[in-house]
Amino acid sequence: MTVILDGRKLADKIIEDLKAAALKLIKKPKLAVIFVGNNPASQIYVESKSKKAQYIGFDSVIINLPENSTEDNILEHIYMLNEDKDVNAILVQLPLPPHINKQKILEAIEPFKDVDGFTSYNFGRLSLGYKPYAIPCTPKGIIKLLDFYNIDTDGKNALVIGRSNIVGKPVSSLLQQRNATVINANSHTKNLKDLALMSDIIVSAAGKPNLITKEFVKHNAVIIDVGINRTSGGLKGDIDFESVYPSASYITPVPGGIGPMTVAMLMENTLDLYNIQKDYIY
């Protein structure tokens, strides 16, 4: 019988645990979000993150900058947040406008305030198998969800579709650290079907709706769908859920799977960074 991996249920539990932990703190952790431009989807994400932080009992501030902001202007705000002792976690909402060098902006964040884990310091430590200040939220949420459902990765063949620094590369590192045999692919991989049929675990973060259908999935595979694709029929993942469901042992829905876990991990990272910094003297 196929089990749906209920990310919303686990995320709600994590949020409530964080709320209970926040009540015991003398000082509130503070999350600062820099939002450049007026992308409607990004604006919704930013506002929902801020509301979730406030619900838990964290302080939250959103810095809205215009679409035509220069790199220097964005960097100036990051430097101020780096120096602000009241700010524990800094997030730059992606995507940034095309004229902005994304990595230059992310690299300006102090690693111990890098709540997304995107700086080369944190990303490099994760890739090397060392503990970073923060693990990227979506990959961390995937592993947390696998653990919650007692899904063993030891010795399993795992296919990760997607090569981004946000999901594909870090989740591959995390799975390798858990003794999975990981193959990295993308939507251009020629023999994707053959690779998928050999895989015990498939994590798809390609951003291509219905990329994986039942013909790609062997019996009892674990299916993790990270894709969020806006189509005329509503939100769709990378996985054709209806056709794949009967073959899978476990599968995440879209929405309600990895999305809520990503937000919950952002909040968990905020508290973790607060705890790292609370005894730190600038």
Secondary structure, DSSP 8 states (H G I E B T S, - for coil): --EE--HHHHHHHHHHHHHHHHHT-SS--EEEEEEES--HHHHHHHHHHHHHHHHHT-EEEEEEE-TT--HHHHHHHHHHHHH-TT--EEEE-SS--TTS-HHHHHHTS-GGGBTT--SHHHHHHHHHT---S---HHHHHHHHHHHHTT---TT-EEEEE---TTTHHHHHHHHHHTT-EEEEE-TT-TTHHHHHHT-SEEEE-S--TT-B-GGG--TTEEEEE---EEETTEEE-SB-HHHHTTTEEEE--SSSSHHHHHHHHHHHHHHHHHHHHTT---
